[in-house]
């Protein structure tokens, strides 16, 4: 499907909104994880979002196709690995390690696309990926560009989250280009699949509990409606009109939004090096979106008619 440039820009901005919600989610997740385990929190997030979406769009969901359900199962299962890895990564390793390794989605996406489908990436996207990754390194790694290798368990969980999210992006990309798939339905049912699996895991591995304070209820509801329901319904709809490599770069801005949230809500202040990293990551978004050919394209020359010489 040929994508209109203006439509692609609108889709990318919708995905930036999704990334903003996820950046905010770190602060609220930190509040919730002080009272409940990761699997229970994720079960509340995804099942809550699924039931609210189902309540308001029951008629639209009744006509779901078998193909849409199969893709929903694939997307939902992939998200279980993503969110389990990200949450457990934060638990067992440093935040810097987790942030850097989860952000490997930005390089994993174009690599997986090439390995699986031999899809080549444009030089502009490769430049954007390189700038973005350098920004992530400045933002998350130590002064000597090293990270703590003593937390191998958490590092592996975080790396799993980054790699499996690249898989999720590619699966969604293939799904939304299938004429038998309804992106909205896939987004909603994908929430249900993830939430159900998370609930089972919380019963087997975790310790299920009901939020017992207004603050805890408020944060769980915010995470469920905005950071989960809205985000994962918008993703497949918007991804119809943009490229998977774009999505990987946009989602890498998550640490930037998380840092801004931490600054205003938790009082955390970055170093000058960290702010430079965020600036480079935002710059990668502009590199990806700007059509540089407009500045290098030669304008057609118009031949002016020769002036008639006066007769002698």
N, C-alpha and C positions, 0 to 999 in steps of 0.2 A: 504493500500500500504506500503510495507516494504521500509524503507528509508536507503540508503547507508550512512555510517558515513561521508565520504569525501564530498558527495553531500550535506548532511545536513549542514556541516561546511561552504561550499560555499554559500548556501542559507542564513545562518545566517549572513555571512559577507555582503551580498547584503542588508540585512535588517539593518545592522549597518550603511551602506551608506545612506539608507533612513532616519534613525534617525539623522545622521549628518546633512542632509538637513533641517530637522525640527528644529534642534538646531539652525542653522543659521537663520531660518525664524523669530525667535522672534525679532531679531535686525531689520530686514526689515519690519516686521509688525508694530513695534513701529514707524517707519518713516511714514508708510502709514496711520496709525490710527490717526495721527495728522491732516490729511486732509480729511479723509472719514470715514463713519461709518463701523462697522464690517461686516454687511451683504453685502454692496456694494463691499468691499474688497474681501470677499469670493466668490462673484459672478464673479468678474474679474479673480480670481485665478483659479476657477474650470472650468468656461466656456472657458477661454483662453487656458487652458491645453487640454480641450476636442476638441476644434477646431483644434489646432495644431496637436494633435495625429490623429484626423480623417483625416486631410489633407494628412499626410504621410502614412496612412495605410487604405485608403478608401476601397481598394479591399478586404483586410482581414476582414473588419468589415461588408461587405455586406452579408456574409454567417452566420450571428449570429443566434443562436438557441433561441427558446422561453424560455428554461430553463435558458440560460445565461442572457437574458434580465430580467427575474424575479429576479435572484440573483443580477443583477446590480441595480435594483430598491431597493432591500432590503439594499444593501451595501451603495448606494448613500443616501438613507433616513437616515440611521444610522449616516453617516458622517455629515449630517446637524446638528444633535444633538451634536455630538462631537465638531465640530468647532464653533457652536453657544455658547455652554457651555464654551469652553476654552477662546474665545474672550471676552465674557461678564463677565466671571470670573475675568479676568485680569482688566477689567474696573471697577468692583464693589467691589473688595477685594484687599488685598495686594498681591504682587508677590509671597511672601513666601507661603501664604495660597493656592494660585492658583497652584503653582508648586507642592506642596505636594499632594493636593487633585486630581489633574489631573493624578498624578503618581500612583493612586490607581489601575490603570489598571493591574499592576504587580501582585497584590493579587486577584483582581476580576476575572482575567482570569481562574486560576486553580479552584477557588471556583465555578464559574458558570459552568465550565466543569463538575465538580463533581455533582452539583445540577441537571443539565439538562440531563447529559448523564452517570452519575455514573462513570466517568472516573477518576481513581486514579492517583495521581501525585507521581513520584518517590521521594525518600528521598533526592537525589541530587538536584532536582529542588526545593524542599521545603527549603533546606539549602540556595540555591542561592536566592530565594525570600526573606528569612529572612535577609540575609546579605544586599541585595539590599534595602529593606525597611528601615533598620537601617541607611544605607548610605543616603537615601532620607531625613530621619528625621534630621540627622546631618547637611545636606546641607540646609534645608529649614526652620526648626522650630527654635524657640527661645532657649535660654540657658536652660530653664526649660522644654523643649520639649512641649511647649504650642504654640498655634497660636491665632490670634486675632479673638474672637468670635463676635465682634461687626459688622462684615461685613457678616451677615448670607446670604444675597441675593447672593453675589458673591461667597461665599463658596458653596452654593447649585448648582450654575451654574458650578463651577469647578468640583464638585463631579459628576455631571451629565456627564461631558466630560469624566472623568476617567472610569465611569461605562459603558457608552455607547460605548466607544472604545473597552472595553473588549468584548462587544456584537459583535462589528464589526469584531474583530479578529476571534471569533468563527464562525460567519456567513461565512467569507472568507474561514476558514478552512474546513467547510462543503462543500462549493461551489467547491473548487479546487479538492476535492476528488470525485466529481460527474463527471462521464465520459462524460456527455452531456454539460459540462460547459467548455468554452474556457477562461482561466484565463486572457489572454491579452484583449480579447473583453470585459470581465466583468470589468476590470480595466478602460478601456476607457469609456464605457457607464455609469459606476458608477460616473465618473467625470461629465458627462453631466447631470445626475439626480441631483447630489448635486448642481451644478452650476445653474440649472434651478430653483430649490426650493429657493436657496439663492437670485436669482434675483427677484423672486416674493416677498420674504420677504423684500428685500431692497426697492421695490416699495410701499409696504404697511406700513412698520415700519420705514425704514431708509430714507436717503436723497441721491438718486443716483447722482453721479457727474463723470465727465471725468477728469483724471489726467491732470494737467496743467503745469507741470514742467518736464524737462528731468530726474531729480532725481526720481520723483514720478513714471514716466513711467518705468524707469530702475528697480526700486524695485518691481513694480507690475509684470513686465515681468519675473524677476528672481524668484519671488514667484510662478508664474504660471507655468513656465517651469520645474524648478528643484525641488522646495519644494512641488509641487502639482502633476503635470503631471508625471514626472519621478518617484516620490515616490509611487504614488498609482497605477501605472502600474507594477512597480517592485514587490510590496507587494504580490499580488495574485500569480504571477509567482514563486517567491521565496518560498512562504508559502506552495506550493505543496510538498516541500522537507524538511520541518521541522515541529515541533510541536507548537501548539498554545501557550503553556506555555513558550516555548523559545521566541516566538515573544513578549509576554508581558514583559519579563525581558529585552530584547534588547531595546524595546521602552522606558523603564524606564531610559535609558541612555540619553534621550533627555535633561534633565536639566543640565547634565554634559557638553554636547556640547554647550548648550546655555550659560553656565557659561564661557567656554573657549572663545566663540565668544564675550561675553560682556567684557572679560578681554582685548582682543586684539583690538577690534573696539570701545568699549565705555569706556575703562579705569577702569572698575569695578574690585576691588580686593576682594577676599574672605578671610575669617578668616582661621586660621589653622584648626578649626573645620569643616569648609566648605570643605577644600581640603581633609580632612580625609574622609568626606562623599563621595566625588567623587571617591576617591581611593577604598572605599568599593563597590561602585556601579560598577566600572570597574572590581573589583575582582569577583563580582557575575557572570559576563559574563564568566570569565575563569573557575569558579567552574562549570558552566553549560556545557561548551564545552569540558573540559578535561575528558578523559575516565580513571577514577581512577582504574577501574578493571585491567587495564594493569599493575599497580604497585602492586596489591595485588594477581594477578593470579599466582598460583604456576606453576613453570616449570616442565614438566614431567621428572622424573628421568630416566636416562639411565643406565641399569645394565651393568657393564663392565664384560667381560668374565674372569673367574678365570684363573690365570696363572697356566700353567701346571707344575707340580712338576717334577724335573729331576728324571729319573729312577735310582734306586740304582743298 
